[in-house]
Amino acid sequence: MAIRYPNGKKFEKKRIPKTVKNDYKKDNSFSNRGMNFEDDIQTSNEFYRSQGLAVIHKKPTPLQIVNVHYPKRSAAVVTEAYFQKPSTTDFNGVYKGMYIDFEAKETKNKTSFPLKNFHAHQIEHMKAVLEQAGISFVLVHFRVHEEIYLVPGTFIVSWYESKENHRKSIPKIEIEENGFPVKTGYHPRIDYLASIDKWINGK
Amino acid sequence: MAIRYPNGKKFEKKRIPKTVKNDYKKDNSFSNRGMNFEDDIQTSNEFYRSQGLAVIHKKPTPLQIVNVHYPKRSAAVVTEAYFQKPSTTDFNGVYKGMYIDFEAKETKNKTSFPLKNFHAHQIEHMKAVLEQAGISFVLVHFRVHEEIYLVPGTFIVSWYESKENHRKSIPKIEIEENGFPVKTGYHPRIDYLASIDKWINGK
């Protein structure tokens, strides 16, 4: 399941400057290859929107604005701001009337998905969404295998909270068994809506 | 329908610095009185979340980050960023499985709600949400009357696109007839969920 990047430009959005989030990554091998998991999800979201299939957006990075400069005849410039921890997951929107809410996570780990990828408040958010009957999941990207899985929020939450497990990561085999593989391609690049359909309509 | 601000602090969140959006406002009378429509909606959202009634958040202000400084031993500082136009409405989330999507707008106008309050892309977003069977609306606050209405997205869109009307604003009487009044109080301050219930279950 290789991710291919043809040069077709039909759905290639205008490049916005990389957010600092990307710069934080210790391992840049993925972006060095001109690929970025989050960007690909956003491109897929644009495709879905353009086809009238779903309306799903990534939330902007929350910043605490401290100082703004208003030059005459020019746009306001934020001159001092700090990154804030997001209190929710990164992506949400609507698909056939259903509330869709998910987080995208990557791992270089070959055999398991480390739970340190989550903050407690993200798990709390997922639980709250599930209580409201929202569709909550995580898109997990195993970089080495170039495999993507849609993992239901219920599974993530129960693993995270399980006292018996007390593990710091979910074995990949568990994700294969409890998640749904996500096909990658040209348009959309990451077809997670198809995986939602499989999930909802039964495996 | 006066908006009262008792000093009870139970649901008073930590004051975050006012975003610049507020500073843009030509008329600051509302914030001068220590009141802010958007803040009150956010406080109401916190109340709803704390009670397990709904999970609805305001999206962060989108900023294009150009420069970031990384001082040693301190948090990263954004030293240059520009405000971007949001491509969606400000608030979204989930309520009893339903996707909720809305914008909050204020007017000082006594007899009508000016449509210049909307950008074309916001209307497009509302249409896209409606096509996905999402719950789309606008909370309109008439400052002078201190009245708030939940106005269904379908009504806003049809008025905006109507060639016959070709008006630049919606008369208040039309909003009273086609919208749903929103009660204000202590907790929640702006009880728009009750208005959604009335809307969905029939007037």
Interface residues (C-beta under 8 A of the other chain):
Chain A: I16 P17 T19 V20 D23 R49 G52 A54 V55 H57 K59 P60 T61 P62 L63 Q64 I65 V66 V68 A75 A76 V77 V78 T79 E80 A81 Y82 F83 Q84 P86 S87 T88 N92 G93 V94 Y95 K96 G97 M98 Y99 I100 D101 H125 A128 V129 E131 Q132 A133 G134
Chain B: I16 P17 T19 V20 D23 R49 G52 A54 V55 H57 K59 P60 T61 P62 L63 Q64 I65 V66 V68 A75 A76 V77 V78 T79 E80 A81 Y82 F83 P86 S87 T88 N92 G93 V94 Y95 K96 G97 M98 Y99 I100 D101 H125 A128 V129 E131 Q132 A133 G134
